[in-house]
Amino acid sequence: MAYQIYNESNDYHRAIERVEGQKALWAQLERIGIQMTGIDIHLTEGHIDAGGMDRVKLRGSSKIRIPVYASPGKGKVITKVPGGISLDFISNEKEFYKVKLINGQEGYINIKDAKR
């Protein structure tokens, strides 16, 4: 998960610490009766082959949220993602990058909000 989000080594280590902190929080919540569910991630050959994909790095810090659109243009926002992360690049479409999100969903990021 951390590698998927951050591909530079310093960011990667901070991301690992963040994931470990999240796991500790879940353990605390379970102790008081709040059940958290995780996502099983199984790597397929397709995931491994995609390891060399081009990436799009979002501008800004993790404190800001960048909209991801369902289609190129100022249409429906399907989600917002933190700045500073990297996503798999799929294609250029007008003034947008088509990207693959961590959950496997595809969407469009305005070129002004990212760099390849």
Biopython code that builds the backbone (N, CA, C, O; Angstrom):
import numpy as np
from Bio.PDB.StructureBuilder import StructureBuilder

atoms = [
    (1, "MET", "N", (0.836, -1.191, 0.000)),
    (1, "MET", "CA", (0.000, 0.000, 0.000)),
    (1, "MET", "C", (0.877, 1.250, 0.000)),
    (1, "MET", "O", (0.639, 2.184, -0.765)),
    (2, "ALA", "N", (1.883, 1.259, 0.854)),
    (2, "ALA", "CA", (2.755, 2.426, 0.936)),
    (2, "ALA", "C", (3.517, 2.628, -0.370)),
    (2, "ALA", "O", (3.650, 3.760, -0.835)),
    (3, "TYR", "N", (4.013, 1.564, -0.961)),
    (3, "TYR", "CA", (4.764, 1.710, -2.201)),
    (3, "TYR", "C", (3.865, 2.217, -3.316)),
    (3, "TYR", "O", (4.286, 3.025, -4.143)),
    (4, "GLN", "N", (2.610, 1.734, -3.338)),
    (4, "GLN", "CA", (1.677, 2.173, -4.370)),
    (4, "GLN", "C", (1.460, 3.683, -4.301)),
    (4, "GLN", "O", (1.331, 4.344, -5.332)),
    (5, "ILE", "N", (1.419, 4.221, -3.091)),
    (5, "ILE", "CA", (1.143, 5.646, -2.919)),
    (5, "ILE", "C", (2.385, 6.497, -3.120)),
    (5, "ILE", "O", (2.343, 7.505, -3.825)),
    (6, "TYR", "N", (3.470, 6.101, -2.513)),
    (6, "TYR", "CA", (4.689, 6.913, -2.530)),
    (6, "TYR", "C", (5.837, 6.126, -3.134)),
    (6, "TYR", "O", (6.196, 5.066, -2.622)),
    (7, "ASN", "N", (6.412, 6.623, -4.203)),
    (7, "ASN", "CA", (7.487, 5.889, -4.836)),
    (7, "ASN", "C", (8.862, 6.481, -4.558)),
    (7, "ASN", "O", (9.862, 5.906, -4.988)),
    (8, "GLU", "N", (8.950, 7.604, -3.857)),
    (8, "GLU", "CA", (10.257, 8.100, -3.454)),
    (8, "GLU", "C", (10.570, 7.522, -2.080)),
    (8, "GLU", "O", (9.669, 7.370, -1.256)),
    (9, "SER", "N", (11.830, 7.201, -1.823)),
    (9, "SER", "CA", (12.174, 6.447, -0.614)),
    (9, "SER", "C", (11.764, 7.129, 0.688)),
    (9, "SER", "O", (11.240, 6.452, 1.573)),
    (10, "ASN", "N", (11.976, 8.434, 0.848)),
    (10, "ASN", "CA", (11.591, 9.098, 2.099)),
    (10, "ASN", "C", (10.084, 9.052, 2.303)),
    (10, "ASN", "O", (9.611, 8.769, 3.403)),
    (11, "ASP", "N", (9.336, 9.328, 1.252)),
    (11, "ASP", "CA", (7.879, 9.274, 1.348)),
    (11, "ASP", "C", (7.420, 7.852, 1.620)),
    (11, "ASP", "O", (6.459, 7.635, 2.357)),
    (12, "TYR", "N", (8.104, 6.891, 1.030)),
    (12, "TYR", "CA", (7.744, 5.485, 1.219)),
    (12, "TYR", "C", (7.850, 5.104, 2.697)),
    (12, "TYR", "O", (6.951, 4.460, 3.237)),
    (13, "HIS", "N", (8.938, 5.497, 3.347)),
    (13, "HIS", "CA", (9.117, 5.154, 4.764)),
    (13, "HIS", "C", (8.068, 5.851, 5.640)),
    (13, "HIS", "O", (7.566, 5.257, 6.594)),
    (14, "ARG", "N", (7.744, 7.081, 5.327)),
    (14, "ARG", "CA", (6.689, 7.776, 6.083)),
    (14, "ARG", "C", (5.339, 7.098, 5.866)),
    (14, "ARG", "O", (4.528, 7.009, 6.787)),
    (15, "ALA", "N", (5.106, 6.626, 4.659)),
    (15, "ALA", "CA", (3.854, 5.940, 4.359)),
    (15, "ALA", "C", (3.755, 4.626, 5.136)),
    (15, "ALA", "O", (2.682, 4.268, 5.620)),
    (16, "ILE", "N", (4.868, 3.915, 5.252)),
    (16, "ILE", "CA", (4.865, 2.675, 6.036)),
    (16, "ILE", "C", (4.531, 2.994, 7.491)),
    (16, "ILE", "O", (3.730, 2.289, 8.105)),
    (17, "GLU", "N", (5.123, 4.030, 8.043)),
    (17, "GLU", "CA", (4.818, 4.417, 9.429)),
    (17, "GLU", "C", (3.341, 4.761, 9.574)),
    (17, "GLU", "O", (2.721, 4.436, 10.587)),
    (18, "ARG", "N", (2.787, 5.407, 8.581)),
    (18, "ARG", "CA", (1.371, 5.782, 8.620)),
    (18, "ARG", "C", (0.476, 4.537, 8.605)),
    (18, "ARG", "O", (-0.504, 4.467, 9.347)),
    (19, "VAL", "N", (0.813, 3.561, 7.763)),
    (19, "VAL", "CA", (0.041, 2.320, 7.695)),
    (19, "VAL", "C", (0.160, 1.554, 9.010)),
    (19, "VAL", "O", (-0.828, 1.011, 9.505)),
    (20, "GLU", "N", (1.371, 1.509, 9.579)),
    (20, "GLU", "CA", (1.548, 0.834, 10.868)),
    (20, "GLU", "C", (0.731, 1.530, 11.962)),
    (20, "GLU", "O", (0.152, 0.862, 12.818)),
    (21, "GLY", "N", (0.682, 2.848, 11.940)),
    (21, "GLY", "CA", (-0.133, 3.591, 12.897)),
    (21, "GLY", "C", (-1.610, 3.281, 12.723)),
    (21, "GLY", "O", (-2.345, 3.160, 13.703)),
    (22, "GLN", "N", (-2.043, 3.153, 11.471)),
    (22, "GLN", "CA", (-3.435, 2.812, 11.195)),
    (22, "GLN", "C", (-3.766, 1.426, 11.752)),
    (22, "GLN", "O", (-4.831, 1.225, 12.335)),
    (23, "LYS", "N", (-2.853, 0.479, 11.570)),
    (23, "LYS", "CA", (-3.079, -0.871, 12.103)),
    (23, "LYS", "C", (-3.166, -0.856, 13.630)),
    (23, "LYS", "O", (-3.981, -1.572, 14.211)),
    (24, "ALA", "N", (-2.336, -0.051, 14.276)),
    (24, "ALA", "CA", (-2.378, 0.062, 15.736)),
    (24, "ALA", "C", (-3.708, 0.672, 16.183)),
    (24, "ALA", "O", (-4.285, 0.236, 17.180)),
    (25, "LEU", "N", (-4.195, 1.673, 15.453)),
    (25, "LEU", "CA", (-5.478, 2.284, 15.768)),
    (25, "LEU", "C", (-6.601, 1.255, 15.644)),
    (25, "LEU", "O", (-7.479, 1.190, 16.505)),
    (26, "TRP", "N", (-6.580, 0.455, 14.586)),
    (26, "TRP", "CA", (-7.602, -0.576, 14.409)),
    (26, "TRP", "C", (-7.586, -1.567, 15.571)),
    (26, "TRP", "O", (-8.638, -1.987, 16.052)),
    (27, "ALA", "N", (-6.381, -1.939, 16.021)),
    (27, "ALA", "CA", (-6.274, -2.870, 17.147)),
    (27, "ALA", "C", (-6.905, -2.266, 18.400)),
    (27, "ALA", "O", (-7.609, -2.961, 19.132)),
    (28, "GLN", "N", (-6.664, -0.993, 18.651)),
    (28, "GLN", "CA", (-7.265, -0.300, 19.798)),
    (28, "GLN", "C", (-8.791, -0.283, 19.680)),
    (28, "GLN", "O", (-9.490, -0.540, 20.660)),
    (29, "LEU", "N", (-9.300, 0.012, 18.511)),
    (29, "LEU", "CA", (-10.747, 0.045, 18.300)),
    (29, "LEU", "C", (-11.370, -1.335, 18.516)),
    (29, "LEU", "O", (-12.451, -1.445, 19.096)),
    (30, "GLU", "N", (-10.695, -2.382, 18.053)),
    (30, "GLU", "CA", (-11.209, -3.739, 18.250)),
    (30, "GLU", "C", (-11.260, -4.100, 19.732)),
    (30, "GLU", "O", (-12.165, -4.810, 20.171)),
    (31, "ARG", "N", (-10.283, -3.609, 20.504)),
    (31, "ARG", "CA", (-10.272, -3.881, 21.949)),
    (31, "ARG", "C", (-11.494, -3.305, 22.650)),
    (31, "ARG", "O", (-11.937, -3.841, 23.666)),
    (32, "ILE", "N", (-12.043, -2.214, 22.113)),
    (32, "ILE", "CA", (-13.228, -1.614, 22.748)),
    (32, "ILE", "C", (-14.520, -2.020, 22.021)),
    (32, "ILE", "O", (-15.581, -1.445, 22.261)),
    (33, "GLY", "N", (-14.417, -2.999, 21.145)),
    (33, "GLY", "CA", (-15.609, -3.561, 20.513)),
    (33, "GLY", "C", (-15.989, -3.012, 19.160)),
    (33, "GLY", "O", (-17.053, -3.346, 18.638)),
    (34, "ILE", "N", (-15.152, -2.184, 18.581)),
    (34, "ILE", "CA", (-15.439, -1.648, 17.244)),
    (34, "ILE", "C", (-14.633, -2.467, 16.245)),
    (34, "ILE", "O", (-13.403, -2.467, 16.276)),
    (35, "GLN", "N", (-15.337, -3.162, 15.363)),
    (35, "GLN", "CA", (-14.688, -4.067, 14.420)),
    (35, "GLN", "C", (-14.337, -3.326, 13.129)),
    (35, "GLN", "O", (-15.213, -2.727, 12.506)),
    (36, "MET", "N", (-13.091, -3.359, 12.730)),
    (36, "MET", "CA", (-12.647, -2.743, 11.477)),
    (36, "MET", "C", (-12.322, -3.858, 10.497)),
    (36, "MET", "O", (-11.758, -4.882, 10.880)),
    (37, "THR", "N", (-12.671, -3.665, 9.258)),
    (37, "THR", "CA", (-12.370, -4.670, 8.253)),
    (37, "THR", "C", (-11.299, -4.137, 7.320)),
    (37, "THR", "O", (-11.302, -2.961, 6.956)),
    (38, "GLY", "N", (-10.408, -4.993, 6.947)),
    (38, "GLY", "CA", (-9.348, -4.638, 6.017)),
    (38, "GLY", "C", (-9.684, -5.148, 4.626)),
    (38, "GLY", "O", (-10.736, -5.747, 4.403)),
    (39, "ILE", "N", (-8.786, -4.906, 3.710)),
    (39, "ILE", "CA", (-8.952, -5.372, 2.343)),
    (39, "ILE", "C", (-7.829, -6.353, 2.061)),
    (39, "ILE", "O", (-6.655, -6.032, 2.244)),
    (40, "ASP", "N", (-8.191, -7.556, 1.612)),
    (40, "ASP", "CA", (-7.169, -8.512, 1.218)),
    (40, "ASP", "C", (-6.631, -8.114, -0.150)),
    (40, "ASP", "O", (-7.392, -7.930, -1.099)),
    (41, "ILE", "N", (-5.327, -7.986, -0.238)),
    (41, "ILE", "CA", (-4.700, -7.619, -1.498)),
    (41, "ILE", "C", (-3.849, -8.793, -1.959)),
    (41, "ILE", "O", (-2.912, -9.208, -1.277)),
    (42, "HIS", "N", (-4.188, -9.314, -3.117)),
    (42, "HIS", "CA", (-3.442, -10.424, -3.687)),
    (42, "HIS", "C", (-2.837, -9.953, -5.007)),
    (42, "HIS", "O", (-3.557, -9.496, -5.895)),
    (43, "LEU", "N", (-1.532, -10.065, -5.134)),
    (43, "LEU", "CA", (-0.871, -9.634, -6.360)),
    (43, "LEU", "C", (-1.020, -10.701, -7.434)),
    (43, "LEU", "O", (-0.780, -11.885, -7.199)),
    (44, "THR", "N", (-1.417, -10.260, -8.600)),
    (44, "THR", "CA", (-1.520, -11.147, -9.752)),
    (44, "THR", "C", (-0.359, -10.823, -10.687)),
    (44, "THR", "O", (0.388, -9.873, -10.452)),
    (45, "GLU", "N", (-0.213, -11.605, -11.731)),
    (45, "GLU", "CA", (0.831, -11.300, -12.711)),
    (45, "GLU", "C", (0.583, -9.936, -13.350)),
    (45, "GLU", "O", (1.530, -9.235, -13.706)),
    (46, "GLY", "N", (-0.690, -9.557, -13.495)),
    (46, "GLY", "CA", (-1.031, -8.244, -14.049)),
    (46, "GLY", "C", (-0.516, -7.116, -13.172)),
    (46, "GLY", "O", (-0.015, -6.113, -13.681)),
    (47, "HIS", "N", (-0.637, -7.274, -11.832)),
    (47, "HIS", "CA", (-0.104, -6.266, -10.922)),
    (47, "HIS", "C", (1.412, -6.172, -11.052)),
    (47, "HIS", "O", (1.979, -5.080, -11.081)),
    (48, "ILE", "N", (2.051, -7.319, -11.131)),
    (48, "ILE", "CA", (3.513, -7.343, -11.222)),
    (48, "ILE", "C", (3.956, -6.719, -12.536)),
    (48, "ILE", "O", (4.909, -5.941, -12.565)),
    (49, "ASP", "N", (3.265, -7.058, -13.631)),
    (49, "ASP", "CA", (3.596, -6.468, -14.931)),
    (49, "ASP", "C", (3.399, -4.960, -14.915)),
    (49, "ASP", "O", (4.131, -4.238, -15.592)),
    (50, "ALA", "N", (2.427, -4.474, -14.158)),
    (50, "ALA", "CA", (2.132, -3.039, -14.100)),
    (50, "ALA", "C", (3.152, -2.288, -13.261)),
    (50, "ALA", "O", (3.113, -1.059, -13.207)),
    (51, "GLY", "N", (4.063, -2.996, -12.607)),
    (51, "GLY", "CA", (5.058, -2.357, -11.756)),
    (51, "GLY", "C", (5.935, -1.362, -12.492)),
    (51, "GLY", "O", (6.492, -0.453, -11.876)),
    (52, "GLY", "N", (6.063, -1.519, -13.794)),
    (52, "GLY", "CA", (6.887, -0.603, -14.578)),
    (52, "GLY", "C", (6.083, 0.476, -15.277)),
    (52, "GLY", "O", (6.607, 1.164, -16.153)),
    (53, "MET", "N", (4.819, 0.636, -14.906)),
    (53, "MET", "CA", (3.959, 1.637, -15.556)),
    (53, "MET", "C", (4.459, 3.049, -15.279)),
    (53, "MET", "O", (5.109, 3.323, -14.270)),
    (54, "ASP", "N", (4.127, 3.934, -16.218)),
    (54, "ASP", "CA", (4.351, 5.360, -15.979)),
    (54, "ASP", "C", (3.514, 5.789, -14.792)),
    (54, "ASP", "O", (2.451, 5.225, -14.531)),
    (55, "ARG", "N", (3.997, 6.786, -14.077)),
    (55, "ARG", "CA", (3.293, 7.284, -12.903)),
    (55, "ARG", "C", (2.990, 8.766, -13.085)),
    (55, "ARG", "O", (3.683, 9.474, -13.816)),
    (56, "VAL", "N", (1.958, 9.210, -12.414)),
    (56, "VAL", "CA", (1.578, 10.617, -12.349)),
    (56, "VAL", "C", (1.705, 11.022, -10.891)),
    (56, "VAL", "O", (1.086, 10.414, -10.018)),
    (57, "LYS", "N", (2.513, 12.054, -10.624)),
    (57, "LYS", "CA", (2.670, 12.544, -9.242)),
    (57, "LYS", "C", (1.784, 13.766, -9.072)),
    (57, "LYS", "O", (1.872, 14.729, -9.833)),
    (58, "LEU", "N", (0.924, 13.707, -8.055)),
    (58, "LEU", "CA", (0.019, 14.820, -7.803)),
    (58, "LEU", "C", (0.742, 15.946, -7.091)),
    (58, "LEU", "O", (1.560, 15.704, -6.204)),
    (59, "ARG", "N", (0.446, 17.164, -7.475)),
    (59, "ARG", "CA", (1.082, 18.341, -6.876)),
    (59, "ARG", "C", (0.507, 18.598, -5.484)),
    (59, "ARG", "O", (-0.589, 18.146, -5.151)),
    (60, "GLY", "N", (1.266, 19.325, -4.691)),
    (60, "GLY", "CA", (0.788, 19.720, -3.375)),
    (60, "GLY", "C", (1.131, 18.704, -2.290)),
    (60, "GLY", "O", (1.836, 17.722, -2.523)),
    (61, "SER", "N", (0.614, 18.974, -1.116)),
    (61, "SER", "CA", (0.885, 18.109, 0.036)),
    (61, "SER", "C", (-0.325, 17.238, 0.329)),
    (61, "SER", "O", (-1.383, 17.395, -0.279)),
    (62, "SER", "N", (-0.153, 16.327, 1.261)),
    (62, "SER", "CA", (-1.252, 15.427, 1.620)),
    (62, "SER", "C", (-2.387, 16.156, 2.333)),
    (62, "SER", "O", (-3.444, 15.572, 2.573)),
    (63, "LYS", "N", (-2.176, 17.427, 2.671)),
    (63, "LYS", "CA", (-3.219, 18.201, 3.345)),
    (63, "LYS", "C", (-4.309, 18.675, 2.379)),
    (63, "LYS", "O", (-5.415, 19.005, 2.807)),
    (64, "ILE", "N", (-4.001, 18.709, 1.084)),
    (64, "ILE", "CA", (-5.007, 19.135, 0.112)),
    (64, "ILE", "C", (-5.622, 17.899, -0.555)),
    (64, "ILE", "O", (-5.029, 16.821, -0.538)),
    (65, "ARG", "N", (-6.783, 18.060, -1.127)),
    (65, "ARG", "CA", (-7.458, 16.979, -1.839)),
    (65, "ARG", "C", (-7.691, 17.403, -3.274)),
    (65, "ARG", "O", (-8.184, 18.498, -3.543)),
    (66, "ILE", "N", (-7.327, 16.518, -4.193)),
    (66, "ILE", "CA", (-7.428, 16.791, -5.617)),
    (66, "ILE", "C", (-8.584, 15.969, -6.189)),
    (66, "ILE", "O", (-8.657, 14.762, -5.959)),
    (67, "PRO", "N", (-9.486, 16.614, -6.930)),
    (67, "PRO", "CA", (-10.630, 15.876, -7.475)),
    (67, "PRO", "C", (-10.227, 14.917, -8.595)),
    (67, "PRO", "O", (-9.364, 15.216, -9.421)),
    (68, "VAL", "N", (-10.875, 13.769, -8.593)),
    (68, "VAL", "CA", (-10.731, 12.794, -9.667)),
    (68, "VAL", "C", (-12.102, 12.711, -10.338)),
    (68, "VAL", "O", (-13.111, 12.432, -9.691)),
    (69, "TYR", "N", (-12.116, 12.959, -11.643)),
    (69, "TYR", "CA", (-13.363, 13.043, -12.385)),
    (69, "TYR", "C", (-13.691, 11.724, -13.088)),
    (69, "TYR", "O", (-12.798, 10.939, -13.407)),
    (70, "ALA", "N", (-14.994, 11.492, -13.325)),
    (70, "ALA", "CA", (-15.453, 10.291, -14.019)),
    (70, "ALA", "C", (-15.117, 10.345, -15.511)),
    (70, "ALA", "O", (-14.939, 9.306, -16.148)),
    (71, "SER", "N", (-15.032, 11.563, -16.068)),
    (71, "SER", "CA", (-14.698, 11.731, -17.478)),
    (71, "SER", "C", (-13.844, 12.987, -17.613)),
    (71, "SER", "O", (-13.848, 13.835, -16.721)),
    (72, "PRO", "N", (-13.107, 13.115, -18.729)),
    (72, "PRO", "CA", (-12.281, 14.311, -18.881)),
    (72, "PRO", "C", (-13.160, 15.555, -18.971)),
    (72, "PRO", "O", (-14.079, 15.614, -19.788)),
    (73, "GLY", "N", (-12.883, 16.522, -18.150)),
    (73, "GLY", "CA", (-13.684, 17.731, -18.089)),
    (73, "GLY", "C", (-14.147, 17.958, -16.665)),
    (73, "GLY", "O", (-13.883, 17.144, -15.780)),
    (74, "LYS", "N", (-14.820, 19.038, -16.452)),
    (74, "LYS", "CA", (-15.279, 19.374, -15.102)),
    (74, "LYS", "C", (-16.629, 18.715, -14.838)),
    (74, "LYS", "O", (-17.611, 19.395, -14.541)),
    (75, "GLY", "N", (-16.672, 17.390, -14.949)),
    (75, "GLY", "CA", (-17.914, 16.657, -14.721)),
    (75, "GLY", "C", (-18.016, 16.149, -13.297)),
    (75, "GLY", "O", (-17.584, 16.806, -12.349)),
    (76, "LYS", "N", (-18.595, 14.967, -13.165)),
    (76, "LYS", "CA", (-18.828, 14.356, -11.861)),
    (76, "LYS", "C", (-17.499, 13.987, -11.196)),
    (76, "LYS", "O", (-16.637, 13.356, -11.807)),
    (77, "VAL", "N", (-17.354, 14.397, -9.922)),
    (77, "VAL", "CA", (-16.176, 14.032, -9.139)),
    (77, "VAL", "C", (-16.456, 12.678, -8.491)),
    (77, "VAL", "O", (-17.412, 12.538, -7.728)),
    (78, "ILE", "N", (-15.617, 11.677, -8.796)),
    (78, "ILE", "CA", (-15.841, 10.344, -8.222)),
    (78, "ILE", "C", (-15.162, 10.178, -6.862)),
    (78, "ILE", "O", (-15.611, 9.389, -6.030)),
    (79, "THR", "N", (-14.093, 10.916, -6.646)),
    (79, "THR", "CA", (-13.400, 10.892, -5.363)),
    (79, "THR", "C", (-12.430, 12.056, -5.322)),
    (79, "THR", "O", (-12.214, 12.734, -6.326)),
    (80, "LYS", "N", (-11.850, 12.280, -4.160)),
    (80, "LYS", "CA", (-10.767, 13.255, -4.021)),
    (80, "LYS", "C", (-9.605, 12.519, -3.369)),
    (80, "LYS", "O", (-9.793, 11.728, -2.445)),
    (81, "VAL", "N", (-8.408, 12.789, -3.863)),
    (81, "VAL", "CA", (-7.212, 12.114, -3.361)),
    (81, "VAL", "C", (-6.218, 13.145, -2.838)),
    (81, "VAL", "O", (-6.221, 14.293, -3.283)),
    (82, "PRO", "N", (-5.367, 12.739, -1.893)),
    (82, "PRO", "CA", (-4.409, 13.697, -1.343)),
    (82, "PRO", "C", (-3.317, 14.068, -2.344)),
    (82, "PRO", "O", (-2.918, 13.248, -3.170)),
    (83, "GLY", "N", (-2.845, 15.292, -2.266)),
    (83, "GLY", "CA", (-1.709, 15.709, -3.068)),
    (83, "GLY", "C", (-0.457, 14.958, -2.619)),
    (83, "GLY", "O", (-0.414, 14.410, -1.518)),
    (84, "GLY", "N", (0.545, 14.939, -3.470)),
    (84, "GLY", "CA", (1.811, 14.318, -3.119)),
    (84, "GLY", "C", (1.915, 12.842, -3.421)),
    (84, "GLY", "O", (3.007, 12.279, -3.356)),
    (85, "ILE", "N", (0.791, 12.189, -3.755)),
    (85, "ILE", "CA", (0.868, 10.754, -4.037)),
    (85, "ILE", "C", (1.116, 10.524, -5.518)),
    (85, "ILE", "O", (0.985, 11.441, -6.329)),
    (86, "SER", "N", (1.475, 9.296, -5.864)),
    (86, "SER", "CA", (1.680, 8.912, -7.255)),
    (86, "SER", "C", (0.641, 7.877, -7.646)),
    (86, "SER", "O", (0.319, 6.980, -6.866)),
    (87, "LEU", "N", (0.121, 8.005, -8.850)),
    (87, "LEU", "CA", (-0.870, 7.074, -9.377)),
    (87, "LEU", "C", (-0.398, 6.539, -10.720)),
    (87, "LEU", "O", (0.399, 7.185, -11.400)),
    (88, "ASP", "N", (-0.884, 5.360, -11.107)),
    (88, "ASP", "CA", (-0.526, 4.780, -12.395)),
    (88, "ASP", "C", (-1.147, 5.601, -13.528)),
    (88, "ASP", "O", (-2.341, 5.903, -13.507)),
    (89, "PHE", "N", (-0.325, 5.953, -14.510)),
    (89, "PHE", "CA", (-0.755, 6.714, -15.681)),
    (89, "PHE", "C", (-1.319, 5.743, -16.712)),
    (89, "PHE", "O", (-0.726, 4.697, -16.977)),
    (90, "ILE", "N", (-2.472, 6.094, -17.295)),
    (90, "ILE", "CA", (-3.057, 5.269, -18.354)),
    (90, "ILE", "C", (-2.937, 5.975, -19.699)),
    (90, "ILE", "O", (-2.438, 5.396, -20.664)),
    (91, "SER", "N", (-3.400, 7.245, -19.765)),
    (91, "SER", "CA", (-3.334, 7.968, -21.043)),
    (91, "SER", "C", (-3.540, 9.465, -20.828)),
    (91, "SER", "O", (-3.962, 9.910, -19.760)),
    (92, "ASN", "N", (-3.228, 10.230, -21.880)),
    (92, "ASN", "CA", (-3.533, 11.671, -21.926)),
    (92, "ASN", "C", (-4.849, 11.837, -22.655)),
    (92, "ASN", "O", (-5.052, 11.248, -23.717)),
    (93, "GLU", "N", (-5.739, 12.629, -22.099)),
    (93, "GLU", "CA", (-6.994, 12.927, -22.781)),
    (93, "GLU", "C", (-7.302, 14.403, -22.571)),
    (93, "GLU", "O", (-7.663, 14.829, -21.474)),
    (94, "LYS", "N", (-7.151, 15.173, -23.642)),
    (94, "LYS", "CA", (-7.330, 16.618, -23.610)),
    (94, "LYS", "C", (-6.420, 17.223, -22.541)),
    (94, "LYS", "O", (-5.202, 17.058, -22.609)),
    (95, "GLU", "N", (-6.982, 17.910, -21.572)),
    (95, "GLU", "CA", (-6.175, 18.525, -20.513)),
    (95, "GLU", "C", (-6.177, 17.680, -19.245)),
    (95, "GLU", "O", (-6.040, 18.203, -18.139)),
    (96, "PHE", "N", (-6.334, 16.359, -19.415)),
    (96, "PHE", "CA", (-6.434, 15.455, -18.267)),
    (96, "PHE", "C", (-5.547, 14.236, -18.448)),
    (96, "PHE", "O", (-5.275, 13.799, -19.566)),
    (97, "TYR", "N", (-5.103, 13.702, -17.322)),
    (97, "TYR", "CA", (-4.436, 12.406, -17.295)),
    (97, "TYR", "C", (-5.461, 11.384, -16.835)),
    (97, "TYR", "O", (-6.132, 11.584, -15.822)),
    (98, "LYS", "N", (-5.582, 10.296, -17.570)),
    (98, "LYS", "CA", (-6.392, 9.181, -17.098)),
    (98, "LYS", "C", (-5.482, 8.346, -16.206)),
    (98, "LYS", "O", (-4.394, 7.950, -16.624)),
    (99, "VAL", "N", (-5.925, 8.077, -14.977)),
    (99, "VAL", "CA", (-5.095, 7.367, -14.000)),
    (99, "VAL", "C", (-5.864, 6.198, -13.404)),
    (99, "VAL", "O", (-7.093, 6.135, -13.448)),
    (100, "LYS", "N", (-5.096, 5.284, -12.850)),
    (100, "LYS", "CA", (-5.680, 4.164, -12.124)),
    (100, "LYS", "C", (-5.501, 4.438, -10.644)),
    (100, "LYS", "O", (-4.385, 4.648, -10.170)),
    (101, "LEU", "N", (-6.614, 4.433, -9.913)),
    (101, "LEU", "CA", (-6.577, 4.672, -8.479)),
    (101, "LEU", "C", (-6.158, 3.410, -7.737)),
    (101, "LEU", "O", (-6.135, 2.325, -8.318)),
    (102, "ILE", "N", (-5.836, 3.545, -6.490)),
    (102, "ILE", "CA", (-5.353, 2.426, -5.688)),
    (102, "ILE", "C", (-6.389, 1.308, -5.600)),
    (102, "ILE", "O", (-6.026, 0.134, -5.531)),
    (103, "ASN", "N", (-7.673, 1.661, -5.602)),
    (103, "ASN", "CA", (-8.729, 0.648, -5.508)),
    (103, "ASN", "C", (-9.038, -0.009, -6.852)),
    (103, "ASN", "O", (-9.959, -0.820, -6.942)),
    (104, "GLY", "N", (-8.280, 0.330, -7.899)),
    (104, "GLY", "CA", (-8.475, -0.258, -9.218)),
    (104, "GLY", "C", (-9.373, 0.558, -10.127)),
    (104, "GLY", "O", (-9.406, 0.326, -11.335)),
    (105, "GLN", "N", (-10.098, 1.503, -9.568)),
    (105, "GLN", "CA", (-10.986, 2.369, -10.338)),
    (105, "GLN", "C", (-10.145, 3.305, -11.206)),
    (105, "GLN", "O", (-9.014, 3.635, -10.851)),
    (106, "GLU", "N", (-10.696, 3.728, -12.336)),
    (106, "GLU", "CA", (-10.013, 4.669, -13.216)),
    (106, "GLU", "C", (-10.730, 6.012, -13.173)),
    (106, "GLU", "O", (-11.946, 6.076, -12.992)),
    (107, "GLY", "N", (-9.963, 7.078, -13.343)),
    (107, "GLY", "CA", (-10.531, 8.414, -13.335)),
    (107, "GLY", "C", (-9.597, 9.397, -14.010)),
    (107, "GLY", "O", (-8.552, 9.018, -14.538)),
    (108, "TYR", "N", (-9.986, 10.672, -13.988)),
    (108, "TYR", "CA", (-9.253, 11.714, -14.686)),
    (108, "TYR", "C", (-8.809, 12.811, -13.732)),
    (108, "TYR", "O", (-9.599, 13.319, -12.936)),
    (109, "ILE", "N", (-7.529, 13.171, -13.825)),
    (109, "ILE", "CA", (-6.929, 14.237, -13.022)),
    (109, "ILE", "C", (-6.553, 15.371, -13.967)),
    (109, "ILE", "O", (-5.957, 15.126, -15.016)),
    (110, "ASN", "N", (-6.889, 16.601, -13.615)),
    (110, "ASN", "CA", (-6.502, 17.753, -14.419)),
    (110, "ASN", "C", (-4.977, 17.830, -14.487)),
    (110, "ASN", "O", (-4.302, 17.674, -13.469)),
    (111, "ILE", "N", (-4.439, 18.066, -15.668)),
    (111, "ILE", "CA", (-2.985, 18.143, -15.863)),
    (111, "ILE", "C", (-2.363, 19.186, -14.952)),
    (111, "ILE", "O", (-1.218, 19.023, -14.530)),
    (112, "LYS", "N", (-3.092, 20.261, -14.633)),
    (112, "LYS", "CA", (-2.565, 21.312, -13.759)),
    (112, "LYS", "C", (-2.301, 20.800, -12.337)),
    (112, "LYS", "O", (-1.511, 21.389, -11.599)),
    (113, "ASP", "N", (-2.963, 19.707, -11.961)),
    (113, "ASP", "CA", (-2.828, 19.162, -10.603)),
    (113, "ASP", "C", (-1.780, 18.050, -10.506)),
    (113, "ASP", "O", (-1.609, 17.456, -9.441)),
    (114, "ALA", "N", (-1.078, 17.763, -11.607)),
    (114, "ALA", "CA", (-0.153, 16.620, -11.583)),
    (114, "ALA", "C", (1.010, 16.834, -12.538)),
    (114, "ALA", "O", (1.016, 17.761, -13.348)),
    (115, "LYS", "N", (1.989, 15.955, -12.422)),
    (115, "LYS", "CA", (3.120, 15.954, -13.355)),
    (115, "LYS", "C", (3.521, 14.507, -13.613)),
    (115, "LYS", "O", (3.365, 13.651, -12.742)),
    (116, "ARG", "N", (4.035, 14.236, -14.803)),
    (116, "ARG", "CA", (4.479, 12.881, -15.163)),
    (116, "ARG", "C", (5.967, 12.802, -15.060)),
    (116, "ARG", "O", (6.548, 11.749, -15.320)),
]
sb = StructureBuilder()
sb.init_structure("model")
sb.init_model(0)
sb.init_chain("A")
sb.init_seg("    ")
for serial, (resi, resn, name, xyz) in enumerate(atoms, 1):
    if name == "N":
        sb.init_residue(resn, " ", resi, " ")
    sb.init_atom(name, np.array(xyz, "f"), 0.0, 1.0, " ", f" {name:<3s}", serial, name[0])
structure = sb.get_structure()
